[in-house]
Amino acid sequence: MAYEFIKVERDGPITTVTLNRPEVMNALHSPAHFELAEAFDAFAADPEQWVAIVTGAGERAFSAGNDLKHQAGGGKMGSPPSGFAGLTSRFDLTKPLIAAVNGVAMGGGFEIALACDIIIASEAAVFALPEPRVGLAALAGGLHRLPRAIGTKRAMSMILTARRVSAAEGKDLGFVAEVTKPDALMATAMTWAKGICELGPMSIRASKEAVYKGLDEPSLEAALKAQNQYPAIAALYRSEDFVEGPLAFSQKRAPAWKGR
């Protein structure tokens, strides 16, 4: 499908979604949100696609967040039910997402990255939730995901100052998994994606769902009791891959995953 504000590419079981508005530092307006929602709907529904990488076009920005000039100029506003960038309220996606942050990730841009499961950052990346500087608040998940990712006190040191954090500090704080040279970013993100694809895709989806749903349970005991009722875990038990993994191990060969 042809898109105007994003690019979608596939390499085997890996989908790469590129925010493609470099002239405005990949800031997003309503039409871009709906394109992204459509792209991630297609990724979620495609049994041949197992992992997605999200990045930004150009060298300056992953995403500067909400397109405030579009908003101030009276441009059409609105976002899909799946939230900012079609991601921040998408709570049922069990396939893993990798953010390859190539530059500025501000406000909603940082919230997109936080909605992904793994963040790989270029040395040029900068992260912040600067909404209070313009009288707004990071209400697309940043105020909730960041404390869950790095702890309340560390998160508040960013949120209540709107300060900018480098890729290196992001790694120290714990929300960045790896920092790379700018020209190695996409290759590094692809290495992570390919590594995930070597594993059982049904197992990966079950593991992701168990982590996020388990964190919402009132206790560890409750999480252990509830996990077998989670859809991705039930699907794992019913899958061909659940048989193939142990069989391949016993036969001393690489498993032939089917993702079903």
Buried (B, 14 or more C-beta within 10 A) or exposed (E): EEBEBBBBEEEEBBBBBBBBBBEBBBBBBBBBBBBBBBBBBEBBEBEEBBBBBBBBBBEBBBBBBBBBEBBEEEEEEEBBEBBBBBBBBBEEBBBBBBBBBBBBBBBBBBBBBBBBBBBBBBEBBBBBBBBEEEEBEBEBBBBBBBBEBBEEEBBEBBBEEBEBBBBEBBBBBEBBBBBBEEEBBBEBBBBBBBEBBEBBBBBBBBBBBBEBBBEEBEEEEEBEEBBEEBEBBBBBEEBEBBEBBEEBEEEEEEBEBEBE
